[in-house]
Amino acid sequence: MESSTKHSKNRNKVKRVQVTFTEDQWRLIEKFRGIMGSDGAEIVRNIVMAWLAEKSVVSSAVKKEDK
């Protein structure tokens, strides 16, 4: 039962956003199905996180929190 309580607590911290893609953009995103995720939301989330990591935004934020 503890894991379901933990899961519901984490759900309160989730932010949802709605984005719109052109058909061409979505076709490009779909090419990552199975590579960066299994559904659209997971693929887009992983693309965004990969981009942030590439731009060093993630590591900069972690370093800033450690100070």
HUHUUR-V656610 format. One record per helix or strand. SS is the DSSP state (helix for helix, strand for strand). FROM is the first residue (numbers start at 0). LEN is the number of residues. Records with the same first field share a line. If there is no record, write none. Layout:
SS=FROM-LEN + FROM-LEN
This chain:
helix=1-10 + 22-8 + 39-15 + 56-10
strand=32-1 + 36-1
